[in-house]
Amino acid sequence: MTERCGWCGSDPLYVAYHDSEWGVPERNPRALWEKLVLDGFQAGLSWITILRKREALRAQFDGFDPERVAGWTEKNIENAMQNPAIIRHRGKIAGAVTSARLFIEIESRQGFAPFLWSFVDHAPIQNRWATLADVPAATAESKAMAAALKRQGFAFCGPVICYAFMQAVGMVNDHLTCCHRHQPVRALSAG
């Protein structure tokens, strides 16, 4: 039997996400922005809810194209609020529009990926947690990232959300040491 991090349970969608995406270092700026937006949508919800709605969210948010979302008007936000396939939270939807505009500013100024990866000195942190109880909810790095994002004007990006984001995009390797993905993700991080 393959050992996995206990948080993913047995739901096939969750298992596939754990086994193929979670913890893999991501450096594509648009993919990072999408994940940050999705993590913001997760606030107060479970990640499996986001995974189940991810394709509908991608469709609603123009494929998570920040240039297109940055041009959204109140009418686009209102339109999104009518879509039962997504999370209909006005603050989160408006926050995604604002973050698209901020993405464009940061991307042109210094690059969105280098900005985010700077909080881990541009290299994944390799943790060696034995149990889920060992894994922190936030770290000094996620607190620094959250503070910097909030200063820029981002919403729904507190230290816990930022740490979940950092785990998901491979800024930290938080696969448990017993998990079959710990070593492969560690090897990806070295490349």
C-alpha positions as CSV (number, residue, x, y, z in Angstrom):
1,M,0.0,0.0,0.0
2,T,1.3,3.5,-0.9
3,E,1.7,5.8,2.0
4,R,0.4,9.4,1.6
5,C,0.1,12.5,3.7
6,G,-3.0,11.8,5.8
7,W,-4.8,15.1,4.8
8,C,-5.7,13.9,1.3
9,G,-7.8,10.9,2.5
10,S,-9.2,8.6,-0.2
11,D,-11.1,10.9,-2.5
12,P,-9.7,10.2,-6.0
13,L,-9.6,13.9,-6.8
14,Y,-7.7,14.7,-3.6
15,V,-5.4,11.8,-4.1
16,A,-4.6,12.8,-7.7
17,Y,-3.9,16.4,-6.5
18,H,-1.6,15.1,-3.7
19,D,0.2,12.7,-6.0
20,S,0.8,15.0,-9.0
21,E,0.5,18.7,-8.0
22,W,0.9,19.4,-4.3
23,G,4.5,20.4,-3.4
24,V,5.8,20.4,-6.9
25,P,7.9,23.6,-7.3
26,E,6.0,26.0,-9.5
27,R,7.7,29.0,-11.1
28,N,5.3,30.0,-13.8
29,P,3.9,33.5,-12.7
30,R,0.4,32.9,-14.1
31,A,0.2,29.5,-12.4
32,L,1.3,31.0,-9.1
33,W,-1.3,33.8,-9.4
34,E,-4.0,31.2,-10.1
35,K,-3.0,29.2,-7.0
36,L,-2.8,32.3,-4.8
37,V,-6.4,33.2,-5.9
38,L,-7.6,29.7,-5.3
39,D,-6.1,29.6,-1.9
40,G,-7.8,32.9,-1.2
41,F,-11.1,31.4,-2.3
42,Q,-10.4,28.5,0.1
43,A,-10.6,30.8,3.2
44,G,-13.2,29.3,5.5
45,L,-13.7,26.2,3.2
46,S,-12.0,22.9,2.6
47,W,-9.5,22.4,-0.2
48,I,-11.5,19.6,-1.6
49,T,-14.3,22.1,-2.2
50,I,-11.9,24.3,-4.2
51,L,-10.7,21.2,-6.2
52,R,-14.2,20.3,-7.1
53,K,-15.0,23.8,-8.3
54,R,-11.5,24.6,-9.8
55,E,-12.6,24.0,-13.5
56,A,-15.7,26.2,-13.0
57,L,-13.5,28.9,-11.4
58,R,-11.1,28.7,-14.3
59,A,-13.9,29.1,-16.8
60,Q,-15.4,32.0,-14.9
61,F,-12.1,33.8,-14.4
62,D,-11.1,33.7,-18.1
63,G,-8.6,30.8,-17.6
64,F,-7.0,32.7,-14.8
65,D,-5.6,35.1,-17.3
66,P,-4.6,38.1,-15.1
67,E,-4.6,40.6,-18.0
68,R,-8.2,39.7,-18.8
69,V,-9.4,39.5,-15.2
70,A,-7.7,42.9,-14.5
71,G,-10.1,44.4,-17.0
72,W,-13.2,43.2,-15.2
73,T,-15.9,45.6,-14.3
74,E,-18.7,45.6,-11.7
75,K,-20.8,43.8,-14.4
76,N,-18.3,41.0,-14.6
77,I,-18.3,40.6,-10.8
78,E,-22.1,40.6,-10.8
79,N,-22.1,38.0,-13.5
80,A,-19.8,35.8,-11.4
81,M,-22.0,36.2,-8.4
82,Q,-24.8,34.5,-10.4
83,N,-22.8,31.4,-11.2
84,P,-23.8,28.6,-8.8
85,A,-20.8,26.5,-10.0
86,I,-18.2,28.7,-8.2
87,I,-17.8,30.2,-4.8
88,R,-20.1,33.2,-4.8
89,H,-18.4,35.5,-2.3
90,R,-18.3,39.1,-3.5
91,G,-15.2,39.9,-1.5
92,K,-13.3,37.0,-2.9
93,I,-14.4,37.7,-6.4
94,A,-13.5,41.4,-6.2
95,G,-10.3,40.4,-4.4
96,A,-9.3,38.2,-7.4
97,V,-9.9,41.2,-9.7
98,T,-7.7,43.5,-7.6
99,S,-5.0,40.8,-7.3
100,A,-5.0,40.5,-11.1
101,R,-4.2,44.2,-11.4
102,L,-1.5,43.9,-8.7
103,F,-0.1,40.9,-10.5
104,I,0.4,43.0,-13.6
105,E,2.2,45.7,-11.6
106,I,4.5,43.3,-9.8
107,E,5.2,41.3,-12.9
108,S,6.3,44.4,-14.8
109,R,8.3,45.7,-11.8
110,Q,10.2,42.7,-10.7
111,G,8.4,39.5,-11.8
112,F,5.7,37.9,-9.8
113,A,7.5,34.6,-9.4
114,P,10.8,36.1,-8.2
115,F,8.8,38.3,-5.8
116,L,7.0,35.3,-4.2
117,W,10.0,33.0,-4.3
118,S,12.1,35.6,-2.5
119,F,10.4,34.7,0.8
120,V,12.1,31.3,0.7
121,D,15.4,32.7,-0.7
122,H,14.4,31.4,-4.2
123,A,14.8,27.7,-3.2
124,P,12.3,25.2,-1.6
125,I,12.6,24.6,2.1
126,Q,13.0,20.9,2.7
127,N,11.1,19.9,5.8
128,R,11.2,16.5,7.4
129,W,7.9,16.2,9.3
130,A,7.0,12.8,10.6
131,T,3.3,13.4,11.4
132,L,0.6,15.9,10.4
133,A,0.7,17.3,14.0
134,D,4.3,18.4,13.3
135,V,3.4,20.6,10.4
136,P,2.9,24.3,11.3
137,A,-0.1,26.3,10.2
138,A,2.1,29.3,9.5
139,T,5.8,30.2,9.6
140,A,8.0,33.3,9.7
141,E,8.2,33.1,5.9
142,S,4.5,32.9,5.4
143,K,4.0,35.7,7.8
144,A,6.5,37.8,5.9
145,M,4.8,36.9,2.6
146,A,1.3,37.8,3.9
147,A,2.5,41.1,5.2
148,A,4.1,42.0,1.9
149,L,1.1,40.9,-0.1
150,K,-1.2,43.0,2.2
151,R,1.0,46.0,1.8
152,Q,0.7,45.6,-2.0
153,G,-3.1,45.5,-1.6
154,F,-4.0,41.8,-1.8
155,A,-6.8,40.4,0.2
156,F,-7.5,36.9,1.6
157,C,-3.8,36.2,2.0
158,G,-3.1,35.9,5.7
159,P,-0.2,33.8,7.1
160,V,-2.1,30.5,7.1
161,I,-3.3,31.0,3.5
162,C,0.2,31.9,2.5
163,Y,1.6,28.8,4.1
164,A,-0.9,26.6,2.4
165,F,0.0,28.4,-0.9
166,M,3.7,27.8,-0.2
167,Q,3.1,24.1,0.5
168,A,1.1,23.7,-2.7
169,V,3.5,25.4,-5.0
170,G,6.6,23.7,-3.6
171,M,8.2,26.6,-1.8
172,V,8.2,24.2,1.1
173,N,8.3,20.4,0.9
174,D,5.8,19.4,3.5
175,H,5.1,15.9,2.3
176,L,5.6,13.7,5.4
177,T,8.8,11.6,5.5
178,C,6.6,8.5,5.3
179,C,4.8,9.7,2.2
180,H,5.8,8.3,-1.2
181,R,6.0,11.8,-2.6
182,H,8.5,13.2,-0.1
183,Q,11.7,12.0,-1.9
184,P,10.5,12.7,-5.4
185,V,9.5,16.3,-4.5
186,R,12.8,16.7,-2.8
187,A,14.5,15.6,-6.0
188,L,12.5,18.0,-8.1
189,S,13.5,20.8,-5.8
190,A,17.2,20.1,-6.3
191,G,16.8,20.5,-10.1
